[in-house]
Amino acid sequence: MVIAPIAAAAAPTVVASATEDDGLINKLFKIGILAGGLVLLAISIVILSWLIEIGSIVGAVFDILSIGLSPIAMNIPLIGPFITAITFGLSAFGWGGRK
């Protein structure tokens, strides 16, 4: 095969290129690291924007529910402890529990 002698002849040049600061392998590695960092940054921005939109929707629903339920809570004196007990039960035992 012709590939083996060519690879053997090119190996010292490739190794020298990888160890030098201005070598081709080292430059390609640096470019790859920069490109990977930019891709990771772009993915992070997309995920954060998605989470912020979900957070604003959840906040809006909570605001609507709190405004709608506040007259009921003012008219029923024991609603606070009752809601607290339900919240404790769902937090402690609901949704799979703690591990």
TORZA-654057 format. One record per residue (C-alpha): residue number from 1; residue in one letter; x, y, z. Coordinates in nm, 3 decimals. Each point is the difference from the previous one (the first is absolute). Example, Ala and Ser with C-alpha at 12.3 -4.5 7.8 and 13.67 -1.06 7.14 Angstrom:
! residues 2
+-------+------+---------+---------+---------+
| fivex | rodo |    east |   north |      up |
+-------+------+---------+---------+---------+
|     1 |    A |   1.230 |  -0.450 |   0.780 |
|     2 |    S |   0.137 |   0.344 |  -0.066 |
+-------+------+---------+---------+---------+
! end
This chain:
! residues 99
+-------+------+---------+---------+---------+
| fivex | rodo |    east |   north |      up |
+-------+------+---------+---------+---------+
|     1 |    M |   0.000 |   0.000 |   0.000 |
|     2 |    V |   0.107 |   0.354 |  -0.069 |
|     3 |    I |  -0.175 |   0.156 |   0.301 |
|     4 |    A |   0.233 |  -0.141 |   0.265 |
|     5 |    P |   0.325 |   0.156 |  -0.134 |
|     6 |    I |  -0.174 |   0.334 |  -0.054 |
|     7 |    A |  -0.141 |  -0.002 |   0.355 |
|     8 |    A |   0.341 |  -0.097 |   0.140 |
|     9 |    A |   0.167 |   0.284 |  -0.189 |
|    10 |    A |  -0.262 |   0.255 |   0.110 |
|    11 |    A |  -0.011 |  -0.105 |   0.368 |
|    12 |    P |   0.300 |   0.206 |   0.120 |
|    13 |    T |  -0.139 |   0.312 |  -0.172 |
|    14 |    V |  -0.343 |  -0.050 |   0.157 |
|    15 |    V |   0.151 |  -0.052 |   0.347 |
|    16 |    A |   0.219 |   0.309 |  -0.038 |
|    17 |    S |  -0.303 |   0.199 |  -0.119 |
|    18 |    A |  -0.197 |  -0.105 |   0.306 |
|    19 |    T |   0.270 |   0.107 |   0.246 |
|    20 |    E |   0.070 |   0.343 |  -0.153 |
|    21 |    D |  -0.216 |   0.302 |   0.085 |
|    22 |    D |  -0.024 |   0.099 |  -0.367 |
|    23 |    G |  -0.045 |  -0.356 |  -0.129 |
|    24 |    L |  -0.294 |  -0.098 |  -0.217 |
|    25 |    I |  -0.137 |  -0.263 |   0.243 |
|    26 |    N |   0.020 |   0.242 |   0.292 |
|    27 |    K |  -0.176 |   0.275 |  -0.199 |
|    28 |    L |  -0.277 |  -0.240 |  -0.105 |
|    29 |    F |  -0.041 |  -0.109 |   0.361 |
|    30 |    K |  -0.034 |   0.362 |   0.115 |
|    31 |    I |  -0.254 |   0.074 |  -0.274 |
|    32 |    G |  -0.196 |  -0.312 |   0.099 |
|    33 |    I |  -0.005 |   0.105 |   0.365 |
|    34 |    L |  -0.123 |   0.350 |  -0.093 |
|    35 |    A |  -0.269 |  -0.139 |  -0.231 |
|    36 |    G |  -0.114 |  -0.246 |   0.269 |
|    37 |    G |  -0.019 |   0.280 |   0.255 |
|    38 |    L |  -0.212 |   0.211 |  -0.234 |
|    39 |    V |  -0.234 |  -0.293 |  -0.068 |
|    40 |    L |  -0.033 |  -0.066 |   0.374 |
|    41 |    L |  -0.074 |   0.369 |   0.059 |
|    42 |    A |  -0.268 |   0.003 |  -0.270 |
|    43 |    I |  -0.166 |  -0.312 |   0.144 |
|    44 |    S |   0.009 |   0.154 |   0.349 |
|    45 |    I |  -0.165 |   0.320 |  -0.124 |
|    46 |    V |  -0.278 |  -0.199 |  -0.170 |
|    47 |    I |  -0.063 |  -0.208 |   0.313 |
|    48 |    L |   0.001 |   0.306 |   0.227 |
|    49 |    S |  -0.242 |   0.189 |  -0.223 |
|    50 |    W |  -0.231 |  -0.303 |  -0.001 |
|    51 |    L |   0.017 |  -0.028 |   0.381 |
|    52 |    I |  -0.067 |   0.371 |   0.045 |
|    53 |    E |  -0.310 |  -0.024 |  -0.221 |
|    54 |    I |  -0.124 |  -0.300 |   0.199 |
|    55 |    G |   0.067 |   0.190 |   0.325 |
|    56 |    S |  -0.199 |   0.300 |  -0.114 |
|    57 |    I |  -0.293 |  -0.222 |  -0.099 |
|    58 |    V |   0.004 |  -0.176 |   0.337 |
|    59 |    G |   0.023 |   0.335 |   0.178 |
|    60 |    A |  -0.295 |   0.136 |  -0.194 |
|    61 |    V |  -0.210 |  -0.306 |   0.085 |
|    62 |    F |   0.094 |   0.033 |   0.367 |
|    63 |    D |  -0.098 |   0.369 |  -0.003 |
|    64 |    I |  -0.336 |  -0.078 |  -0.157 |
|    65 |    L |  -0.068 |  -0.277 |   0.252 |
|    66 |    S |   0.105 |   0.208 |   0.298 |
|    67 |    I |  -0.222 |   0.291 |  -0.108 |
|    68 |    G |  -0.290 |  -0.236 |  -0.064 |
|    69 |    L |   0.035 |  -0.191 |   0.327 |
|    70 |    S |   0.065 |   0.292 |   0.233 |
|    71 |    P |  -0.370 |   0.093 |   0.049 |
|    72 |    I |  -0.075 |  -0.364 |   0.086 |
|    73 |    A |   0.285 |  -0.015 |   0.248 |
|    74 |    M |  -0.118 |   0.320 |   0.172 |
|    75 |    N |  -0.353 |  -0.134 |   0.048 |
|    76 |    I |   0.099 |  -0.343 |   0.136 |
|    77 |    P |   0.201 |   0.036 |   0.323 |
|    78 |    L |   0.165 |  -0.347 |   0.002 |
|    79 |    I |   0.108 |  -0.004 |  -0.365 |
|    80 |    G |   0.360 |   0.097 |   0.082 |
|    81 |    P |   0.081 |  -0.303 |   0.221 |
|    82 |    F |  -0.197 |  -0.227 |  -0.234 |
|    83 |    I |   0.199 |   0.112 |  -0.306 |
|    84 |    T |   0.321 |  -0.026 |   0.201 |
|    85 |    A |  -0.078 |  -0.361 |   0.092 |
|    86 |    I |  -0.081 |  -0.087 |  -0.362 |
|    87 |    T |   0.321 |   0.163 |  -0.119 |
|    88 |    F |   0.201 |  -0.189 |   0.264 |
|    89 |    G |  -0.161 |  -0.329 |  -0.101 |
|    90 |    L |   0.067 |   0.051 |  -0.369 |
|    91 |    S |   0.356 |   0.115 |   0.065 |
|    92 |    A |   0.091 |  -0.277 |   0.243 |
|    93 |    F |  -0.176 |  -0.299 |  -0.149 |
|    94 |    G |  -0.120 |   0.091 |  -0.346 |
|    95 |    W |   0.193 |   0.000 |  -0.326 |
|    96 |    G |   0.213 |  -0.301 |   0.085 |
|    97 |    G |   0.127 |   0.100 |   0.344 |
|    98 |    R |   0.359 |   0.061 |   0.102 |
|    99 |    K |   0.294 |  -0.231 |  -0.060 |
+-------+------+---------+---------+---------+
! end
